[in-house]
Amino acid sequence: MTASAVAQYLVSGLTLGSIYGMIALGFALIYNATGIVNFAQGEFVTLGALIAISCSAAGLPMPLAVLVGVATVTLIAAALEWGAIRPARGASVITLIVITIGASILLRGAAMWLWGPDALPMRSFSGETPISVGIAGATVLPQHLWVIGIVVVTMVTLRLLGERTQVGKAMRACAVNRDAARLVGIPAERMVRLSFALSGLLGSLAGAIVAPLAMGQYNMGIMLGLKGFAAAILGGIGNPFGAVLGGLLLGTLESLGAGLSPSGWSGYKDAIAFAVMLLVLLAKPSGLLGRRVTA
Amino acid sequence: MTEPRDTPEARLSPTRALPRTRPAWFLVAALIAGLLPLGLSDDYAVHLAVAIGINAIIVLGLNLLMGYAGQVSLGQAAFVGVGAYAAAILGTKLGGHISPWLAILAGVLLSAAIAAVVGVPLLRLRGHYLAMGTLGFGMIVHIVMVQWEGLTTGTTGISGFRPLSIAGVSLDTETRMYYLVAVSVLLVLVMASNIINSRVGRAMRAVHTSEPAAGTSGVDISRYKLQVFVISAAFAGLAGGLYAHHAGYVNPDSFGFGYSIQLVVMVVIGGMASIWGAIFGAGSVTLLGEYLRSRQELSPVIFGLVLMAVMVLLPDGLWRGAANALSRLRSRRRPESEAS
């Protein structure tokens, strides 16, 4: 195993991991506002990718195509909260989770109906010529850099919004203690809607930027959503940094696991990622950066 | 230990014990189940009834785990798969010398044994962490089913194992299979009911209501959780064995993450913490899925919409929703009882 191969796996692992991290952050936001796990998160990713693919194929410039996809899915996510989560407030966590399961089945079915069952390609944002990174002879595609760059910019922006703006502070207050936040006059209901919209935004952006590498397909969200959930749990659910850390860890492990495992065993690469996650959980039942275990 | 009083708090609790099911109801259920094939027009209808029965066995176990012990499993399909593969592999690989009944029993025991082993570390996890842990376990089992081709033949699947027979009569028609599954469902139903009303059942409800309170009252929490986990896995293993013989074919696709999710949906749609709700949930979700599948390509969209609508309108599930509607009707007739 050469150093350049390892570097290569690391690059693709980090790319994949930053996608997982962005999806995981969406899980964390909704969890913090509502206590539920949103099973429709993966479908936000799917729709973001497919809408961007269609817009770009229709001749829209790339940034606009991505923007249309992200804006549409953000609205869909807010509509999901308005149409199904809000009316059921007061119901148990498991009931709300089943509602999001219903939403995921619905959105996946709609995606299959609108786009068909086949995987659709998408142009890269800026060409396909590999760039040498100068580390042990490894090369990256420009799209890898786009993905990592956009994820970093998104994370930094979110962090700044969370710390500097009143809405951001209100959301973080709700995450710490919803009842106390409501007592000091924070409109907690509006924060729930905002958390859905934001995780729709994060999920669809993740889908649109990974589509040139992974193509877009109506069922792509199942695995991406699961990995995002796994990343959120691995990092400690509700912790935004944990979510991103969990994503990077999971992506890197998966990529290295697939690359370094003996031939004939590469089918077990997903099992490796899940097994490592289980081992971490058993050693640390509240995830890497989790603050407390909720029953 | 007495039943919880009918206070508003007790009514809100998801674990509120419904009145103990009278034995007469089991007889009624047995009677309906026994006569059902006479009312079903064709083999397809009987086939669906068998599918519902198999799902009901799993959902009864999962409902014990979720509704009474308060522990979610997103990997229950794995235990069904273990039961099905045990029946299929023992029925083909060993030259067909093993009785298919023994093969099913082996599947039940293997499922239970695996649950007992993985349950010890897994059940230390709580809430969403436990959900993820069981999900990961289910994914790993599914990947092994696909990849370990020497044992499972991978995605090719296994068929051609010896059919079940009783006293020389082969259970090779839908109706004969139906009666086997119906008897199994009734047995599992009575077992589940007995467990709920036993010391284990009371301990489970205590754990669900408040783990610290149960713990300080001397309930050995982890032991009871593990027991229920093992029981639910055994039920799932039994259902898997029956499934293998009903379908005559097993393939990893049938036991993936999607099926685990579907089973959880059945539990919640039917109603948590109710054995009749479990049967109701298995029946309604199986029928809706089957009805829509044969209709049109928009079926998943409609399925998702129906699922969301039912949960928004009846958050406690169909069974309890119907019961609540009934009691509301009754209390409207006697307005003085609406004290709260």
Chai-1 contact restraints between the chains, C-beta under 6 A:
chainA,res_idxA,chainB,res_idxB,connection_type,confidence,min_distance_angstrom,max_distance_angstrom,comment,restraint_id
A,V37,B,H128,contact,1.0,0.0,6.0,A-B,restraint_1
A,A84,B,M308,contact,1.0,0.0,6.0,A-B,restraint_2
A,A84,B,V312,contact,1.0,0.0,6.0,A-B,restraint_3
A,P87,B,V312,contact,1.0,0.0,6.0,A-B,restraint_4
A,A88,B,V312,contact,1.0,0.0,6.0,A-B,restraint_5
A,A88,B,P315,contact,1.0,0.0,6.0,A-B,restraint_6
A,A91,B,P315,contact,1.0,0.0,6.0,A-B,restraint_7
A,I94,B,V268,contact,1.0,0.0,6.0,A-B,restraint_8
A,T95,B,M311,contact,1.0,0.0,6.0,A-B,restraint_9
A,T95,B,P315,contact,1.0,0.0,6.0,A-B,restraint_10
A,V98,B,V265,contact,1.0,0.0,6.0,A-B,restraint_11
A,V98,B,V268,contact,1.0,0.0,6.0,A-B,restraint_12
A,V98,B,M311,contact,1.0,0.0,6.0,A-B,restraint_13
A,I99,B,M308,contact,1.0,0.0,6.0,A-B,restraint_14
A,I99,B,M311,contact,1.0,0.0,6.0,A-B,restraint_15
A,G102,B,G304,contact,1.0,0.0,6.0,A-B,restraint_16
A,G102,B,L307,contact,1.0,0.0,6.0,A-B,restraint_17
A,G102,B,M308,contact,1.0,0.0,6.0,A-B,restraint_18
A,I105,B,P300,contact,1.0,0.0,6.0,A-B,restraint_19
A,I105,B,F303,contact,1.0,0.0,6.0,A-B,restraint_20
A,I105,B,G304,contact,1.0,0.0,6.0,A-B,restraint_21
A,L106,B,V301,contact,1.0,0.0,6.0,A-B,restraint_22
A,L106,B,G304,contact,1.0,0.0,6.0,A-B,restraint_23
A,L106,B,L305,contact,1.0,0.0,6.0,A-B,restraint_24
A,G109,B,P300,contact,1.0,0.0,6.0,A-B,restraint_25
A,G109,B,V301,contact,1.0,0.0,6.0,A-B,restraint_26
A,A110,B,V301,contact,1.0,0.0,6.0,A-B,restraint_27
A,W113,B,E297,contact,1.0,0.0,6.0,A-B,restraint_28
A,W113,B,L298,contact,1.0,0.0,6.0,A-B,restraint_29
A,I233,B,M132,contact,1.0,0.0,6.0,A-B,restraint_30
A,I237,B,H128,contact,1.0,0.0,6.0,A-B,restraint_31
A,G267,B,Q147,contact,1.0,0.0,6.0,A-B,restraint_32
A,Y268,B,Q147,contact,1.0,0.0,6.0,A-B,restraint_33
A,D270,B,I143,contact,1.0,0.0,6.0,A-B,restraint_34
A,A271,B,I140,contact,1.0,0.0,6.0,A-B,restraint_35
A,A271,B,I143,contact,1.0,0.0,6.0,A-B,restraint_36
A,F274,B,G136,contact,1.0,0.0,6.0,A-B,restraint_37
A,F274,B,M139,contact,1.0,0.0,6.0,A-B,restraint_38
A,F274,B,I140,contact,1.0,0.0,6.0,A-B,restraint_39
A,M277,B,G136,contact,1.0,0.0,6.0,A-B,restraint_40
A,L278,B,G136,contact,1.0,0.0,6.0,A-B,restraint_41
A,L281,B,G133,contact,1.0,0.0,6.0,A-B,restraint_42
A,L282,B,P121,contact,1.0,0.0,6.0,A-B,restraint_43
A,P285,B,R124,contact,1.0,0.0,6.0,A-B,restraint_44
A,P285,B,L125,contact,1.0,0.0,6.0,A-B,restraint_45
A,V293,B,R126,contact,1.0,0.0,6.0,A-B,restraint_46
A,T294,B,G127,contact,1.0,0.0,6.0,A-B,restraint_47
A,A295,B,R126,contact,1.0,0.0,6.0,A-B,restraint_48
A,A295,B,G127,contact,1.0,0.0,6.0,A-B,restraint_49
